[in-house]
C-alpha cells in the first residue's frame, strides 16, 4: 500500500510539472485586464505602469469592480518592424455597452512579460502571423494516445485482479 | 395495504431527493458567493483555492461515515447526516473568518457525501426492480436542480440583502429542519432488516471497511471505481470550468453565461430522467455507453465552439449526456453488491474513486489550460483533450468488466451470499 502511495504521489508531481511551461503574453494581458476590472484592489500595476492602465480605463482607481462586462484576449501577434516583443489584441465591453479595442505591446521581463504601451481605439496597425494559442494539432493525437494507454493500463490491472481473485 | 405501499415510496422519494438537491446546492453555492465571502471575511484567490481544495476533501472523507450504513442501518445514518449537514450549514452562515468557514464546509461535505451514498442504497433496496432505474434518475436529477436554485436565488438578489452571502446558507435551514423531521417517520429498509435478522448471515463482516475488497467483490469494486474515476474526471472539471471558459475564451458576459447555465441545466436535467427510464428498458451498460458517447461528442463541441449561438445547444446536450450518466453509475455502485456490504461498496466507488477523479480533473485542466503558464494555454482545449483521453477509457472498462444488473434480484443475491 505504501509503495502504491509513493508511486501515485510521484506520478502526480510528474504530471503537474509536465503541465506547465513558459509564460504567455496573452495570459499576462488577460490577467492585467482582469485585475484592472477589480479597481485599486486588483493591483494592475503588477503587469503594467499606471499610465498604460489609464489609457484603457481612465480613473480606474475609483471604478466599481466589474465595470468591464466582457474581457476577450486574442492570440499574440508578431508585428513586422523594428520594435521587439509581443503584441496582444484585446476587446472589452463595459457594463454600459461601450466597446474598447486595442493592442497591448509587451516586453520580456525576466521569465515573464510586462506591458509597455498600448494602441487603443480605431486605426490599429495591421498585424499578421502569430503563435497558436491552445493545444494545436499535435495535442489531439497525444490525447488519444493517453486515452489508449489509460484504457490498456486499466484493463491490464483488472485482468490481474480478476485472475488473482478467481484463484483465491 | 402494506406499510411500504406506493404512498410511502412517494414520500421516501421526496425525502431521499433532498440529499442530492442539497449536494447540488452546496457544490454551486460556495463557488457562486466566493467573491462576496473573500470581500467580507478577507482572503486572496490563493486562499480561495485552499478553501475549495480542503472542502472537496470532505467529500472523500465522507467515505468513512458512509460505510457505517452497513453497521448501524440506512435509516439511522440518514438521520445523522441530515442533522450534521444542517448544523454545518448553520455554522457556515455564522463564520467569523475564512478558517471557520473552511472547517464548517468540510463538515458539510462529509455529511453530504455520506448522505448521497446511503440515499442511493435505499433506492436500490426499497424500490421494485422495474422502477429502480427511473427512481435513481429522479434522485440524481435533483443535484442539477439544486445548482439551478442557487442561480435563481442570486437572480432574485439574495446577495443584496443585509445578510449578504450568509443568506445563501441560512435560507436552507428551514427546509433542512423539515426534512430532518420528515425522515423520522422513515422505515429501515426491508433488505437491511432481513439480512441483519437472519442468523445464517452472522458469519458475514458488517463492519470492516475493507469488506468490499474481498475476492468475491474486488474486481467489480475496482472496475466500477475506475469507470466513475474516468467519468467524473471529465464531468466535474467541465462543470467547474465552463463558466470561466465562456467568459474568458468565448467572451460571454457574466450575466449571459449565468443565463446559459440555468437554461442548459434545466434542459440537461431531463437527461437524468430519460436515462432512468431507458436503463430500466435497455439495460445499464448499453445506456452508459450511449450516454458516454454523447458526452464525448457534445463535451468536445461545447469546449471548442466560440459561437455563442451554437454554444447553448451544445451545452444542453453535454449536460444531458454527461450529468445524466450518473443514473447508470449510481446503479453500478450499488446493484452488483449484496445488502450486507452494499453501502461500503458504494462508498468506495463514490468517495474513494469518483470524488478523487473530480478533484484531480479540475486541477489538471487548470494547470494545463492556465493562460499564462499552462502547456496547452486554453481551458477549452484542455477540457476537450481530457474528454478525449478519459471517456473512451471509461466506456471500454465498463463494457469489459462492469456486470449488467438490470435484472438483478436482490433477495436471491443475499440468499446466495448467506448460504
Interface residues (C-beta under 8 A of the other chain):
Chain A: X12 X15 X16 X18 X19 X20 X21 X22 X23 X24 X26 X27 X28 X30 X31 X66 X69 X70 X71 X72 X73 X91 X93 X133 X134 X135 X139 X140 X142 X143 X144 X146 X147 X150 X151 X154 X155 X157 X158 X161 X162 X164 X165 X166 X168
Chain B: X215 X216 X218 X219 X222 X223 X226 X230 X247 X248 X251 X252 X253 X254 X255 X360 X363 X364 X367 X368 X370 X371 X372 X373 X374 X375 X376 X377 X378 X380 X381 X382 X384 X385 X386 X388 X389 X390 X392 X393 X396 X397 X400 X401
